[in-house]
């Protein structure tokens, strides 16, 4: 895609095309915007994936939380979304545990909820060894995510994590949420 955009710009330059009424400043601004897009494509710096961040129950607070995460992600502000994604994950795993008949408490940290959910998942599904390993690693990831939320996000008066790192964390958490969503959807479809 980036190569095509560069070729199109080179072609435009070769034919000395200037849109009717465009000033040299307009053309320079267009070039700057185009190469900004090309740089984002080449660096993989698109907006974070948010497909797994959906309201899973009818709750006005949850729906506003989902919208806030989506707004931040679509505005390419993954640092701002990290705190809210943590809250979303707390709600999501508490909901999943309740669906499985397991109690939760407000004091239980995110990684504990994730760990308990993974145990329930392993008990009811035959998972490949690599899937089990990835899921076990997710417990540690969510434990570290607690620290990121408390010490490196907008949750408190913190020095906020850099954008690229925030995007990586955001997308890793969303990847786990996507897997969980697909597993739960498949279970629901099998039951109906």
C-alpha positions as CSV (number, residue, x, y, z in Angstrom):
1,X,0.0,0.0,0.0
2,X,2.8,2.5,0.9
3,X,4.7,1.6,-2.2
4,X,1.6,2.3,-4.3
5,X,1.0,5.7,-2.6
6,X,4.7,6.6,-3.2
7,X,4.3,5.7,-6.9
8,X,1.2,7.7,-7.3
9,X,2.9,10.7,-5.7
10,X,5.9,10.3,-8.0
11,X,3.5,10.1,-11.0
12,X,1.8,13.3,-9.9
13,X,5.1,15.0,-9.6
14,X,6.3,13.8,-13.0
15,X,3.3,15.2,-14.8
16,X,3.5,18.4,-12.8
17,X,-0.1,18.2,-11.8
18,X,-1.5,21.0,-9.6
19,X,-5.1,21.0,-8.7
20,X,-7.1,24.0,-10.0
21,X,-6.8,26.9,-7.5
22,X,-4.3,25.1,-5.3
23,X,-1.5,27.2,-3.9
24,X,2.0,25.9,-3.4
25,X,1.3,25.8,0.3
26,X,-1.8,23.6,-0.4
27,X,0.4,21.2,-2.4
28,X,3.0,21.1,0.3
29,X,0.3,20.3,3.0
30,X,-1.0,17.5,0.8
31,X,2.4,16.1,0.4
32,X,3.0,16.3,4.2
33,X,-0.3,14.6,4.9
34,X,0.3,11.9,2.4
35,X,3.8,11.0,3.7
36,X,2.4,11.1,7.2
37,X,0.0,8.4,6.2
38,X,2.7,6.4,4.4
39,X,4.9,6.6,7.5
40,X,2.1,5.2,9.7
41,X,1.5,2.4,7.2
42,X,5.2,1.5,7.0
43,X,5.6,1.6,10.8
44,X,2.5,-0.4,11.5
45,X,1.2,2.5,13.5
46,X,-2.4,2.3,12.7
47,X,-5.1,2.6,15.3
48,X,-5.3,-0.3,17.8
49,X,-7.7,-3.1,17.1
50,X,-10.9,-2.8,19.2
51,X,-13.1,-5.5,17.8
52,X,-13.2,-7.5,21.0
53,X,-14.2,-4.5,23.2
54,X,-18.0,-4.8,23.2
55,X,-20.7,-4.5,25.7
56,X,-21.4,-8.0,27.0
57,X,-24.4,-7.1,29.1
58,X,-27.0,-4.3,29.2
59,X,-25.4,-1.7,31.5
60,X,-25.2,2.0,30.8
61,X,-21.8,2.3,32.6
62,X,-20.3,-0.5,30.6
63,X,-21.6,0.9,27.3
64,X,-20.1,4.3,28.1
65,X,-16.8,2.6,29.0
66,X,-16.8,0.7,25.7
67,X,-17.4,4.0,23.8
68,X,-14.6,5.8,25.7
69,X,-12.2,3.0,24.8
70,X,-13.3,3.1,21.2
71,X,-12.9,6.9,21.0
72,X,-9.4,6.8,22.4
73,X,-8.3,3.9,20.2
74,X,-9.8,5.5,17.1
75,X,-8.1,8.8,18.0
76,X,-4.8,6.9,18.1
77,X,-4.5,7.5,21.9
78,X,-3.7,4.1,23.3
79,X,-2.1,5.6,26.4
80,X,-5.5,7.1,27.3
81,X,-7.3,3.9,26.6
82,X,-5.1,1.7,28.9
83,X,-6.8,2.7,32.2
84,X,-10.3,2.1,30.7
85,X,-9.3,-1.1,29.1
86,X,-8.2,-2.4,32.5
87,X,-11.6,-1.5,34.0
88,X,-13.3,-3.2,31.1
89,X,-11.1,-6.3,31.6
90,X,-12.0,-6.4,35.3
91,X,-15.7,-6.2,34.4
92,X,-15.4,-8.8,31.6
93,X,-13.6,-11.4,33.7
94,X,-15.9,-10.9,36.6
95,X,-18.8,-11.4,34.2
96,X,-17.3,-14.6,32.8
97,X,-16.6,-16.0,36.2
98,X,-20.2,-15.4,37.2
99,X,-21.4,-17.1,34.0
100,X,-19.4,-20.1,35.1
101,X,-20.9,-20.0,38.6
102,X,-17.7,-18.7,40.2
103,X,-17.9,-15.9,42.8
104,X,-15.9,-12.7,42.5
105,X,-15.0,-9.9,44.8
106,X,-14.2,-6.2,44.2
107,X,-10.8,-6.7,45.9
108,X,-9.7,-9.5,43.5
109,X,-7.0,-8.2,41.1
110,X,-7.3,-8.7,37.4
111,X,-4.7,-11.3,37.1
112,X,-6.4,-13.5,39.7
113,X,-9.7,-13.2,37.8
114,X,-7.9,-14.2,34.6
115,X,-6.2,-17.1,36.3
116,X,-9.4,-18.5,37.7
117,X,-11.2,-18.1,34.3
118,X,-8.3,-19.9,32.6
119,X,-8.6,-22.8,35.0
120,X,-12.3,-23.0,34.3
121,X,-11.6,-22.9,30.5
122,X,-9.0,-25.7,30.8
123,X,-11.4,-27.9,32.8
124,X,-14.1,-27.7,30.1
125,X,-12.1,-27.7,26.9
126,X,-9.3,-29.7,25.4
127,X,-6.7,-27.1,24.6
128,X,-3.5,-27.6,22.6
129,X,-0.3,-27.3,24.7
130,X,0.7,-24.1,23.0
131,X,-2.7,-22.5,23.8
132,X,-2.4,-23.6,27.4
133,X,1.1,-22.0,27.6
134,X,-0.1,-18.7,26.0
135,X,-3.0,-18.6,28.5
136,X,-0.7,-19.2,31.4
137,X,1.6,-16.4,30.2
138,X,-1.5,-14.2,30.0
139,X,-1.8,-14.4,33.8
140,X,1.6,-12.8,34.2
141,X,0.8,-10.3,31.4
142,X,-2.4,-9.2,33.3
143,X,-0.5,-9.0,36.5
144,X,2.0,-6.6,34.9
145,X,-0.9,-4.8,33.4
146,X,-2.1,-4.0,36.9
147,X,1.2,-2.1,37.5
148,X,1.0,-0.3,34.1
149,X,-2.6,0.8,35.0
150,X,-1.6,2.0,38.4
151,X,1.9,3.5,37.7
152,X,2.0,4.4,33.9
153,X,-1.5,5.4,32.8
154,X,-3.9,8.3,33.4
155,X,-5.5,6.4,36.3
156,X,-3.3,8.4,38.6
157,X,-0.8,11.3,38.4
158,X,1.7,9.3,36.5
159,X,4.3,9.6,33.8
160,X,2.4,8.0,31.0
161,X,3.8,5.1,29.0
162,X,5.0,5.9,25.4
163,X,2.5,5.6,22.6
164,X,4.1,2.6,20.8
165,X,4.4,0.6,24.0
166,X,0.9,1.5,25.0
167,X,-0.4,0.3,21.6
168,X,1.5,-3.0,22.0
169,X,0.0,-3.5,25.5
170,X,-3.4,-2.5,24.4
171,X,-3.4,-4.9,21.4
172,X,-2.0,-7.8,23.5
173,X,-4.9,-7.4,26.0
174,X,-7.4,-7.1,23.2
175,X,-6.0,-10.2,21.6
176,X,-6.7,-12.2,24.8
177,X,-10.2,-10.7,25.0
178,X,-10.8,-11.6,21.3
179,X,-9.9,-15.2,22.0
180,X,-12.1,-15.4,25.1
181,X,-15.0,-13.8,23.2
182,X,-14.7,-16.4,20.4
183,X,-14.4,-19.3,22.9
184,X,-17.5,-18.1,24.7
185,X,-19.4,-17.5,21.5
186,X,-18.6,-21.0,20.2
187,X,-19.7,-22.5,23.5
188,X,-23.0,-20.6,23.3
189,X,-23.6,-21.7,19.7
190,X,-22.9,-25.4,20.7
191,X,-25.4,-25.2,23.5
192,X,-28.2,-23.8,21.3
